[in-house]
Amino acid sequence: MAQSGSAGSTTLDPIMVGSEDLPLHCPTNSTPVWDMHPRVFLDIVDTGSAQCPYCGAKYQLKPGVSAGHGH
């Protein structure tokens, strides 16, 4: 996952999400163990963006990304 920050990061830039990252959950697989909270799945497909209710991390779909069936 290409990111501009990690889950729990205070950066203002959203974490960019590709089709390989769907279904989206926070924390992501690349989040350091020390920065973990309970896993929550985020619905990003309909709006193109989502924010984690635990840590406030912001996620945005990369341009041109569409979810196939089952996502």
N, C-alpha and C positions, 0 to 999 in steps of 0.2 A: 504494500500500500504506500503510495507516495503521499507524504504528509508534510505539512508546514508546522506541525506541532504534534504532541502526543495527547492522548486522553488525559484530561486534568490540567492541560497546559493553560497558561494565562494569555497566550498569544491571541490576537484578534483575528488572524487569518484562519479561515476554515480548513479542516482536514479534507483534502480532495479524495473522493471515493470513485473507484472504477468498478466495472461489472464483476471483476474477480473478487471484490470485497462484499458482494451481496450474498445472502442477506446481511445487512449491516448490524453490527453489535458493538457496544461500548462496554468495557474496554475492548480494544482490538487485540488481535494476536500479537501485535508488535509492542503493546504497552508493557513497560517494565513492571515486574511483580510488585515493587514497592508502591506503584501508582494505581493499584487495582481497586475496584469496587464491584459490587454484584453485577453480573452481566445483564444488560438490558438490550433488547432488540429494538432498533429504530426504524420507523417507516420513512424512508427517504425517497422512494420511487415516485409517489404522487406529487410531491411538492418540489423535489430537487434539493432539499436541504432538511437538516434535522439538528436538534440540540439534545445532548444527553441530560436527563433530569438529575443525575447524580453529580457529575463533575462540571457540567456546563460546556463540554467540548462541542464545537460546532463542526458539522460535516456538510459537504456540498458535493453533488454529483459532478464528475468531470463532464465537460461539454460533449454531447453526442452519445453519452452512455444511456442505454435503455436496458431495462430488466426483461429477461425472457420469462416464459411461463414458469410458475413455481417460485417466483421471487416476490 
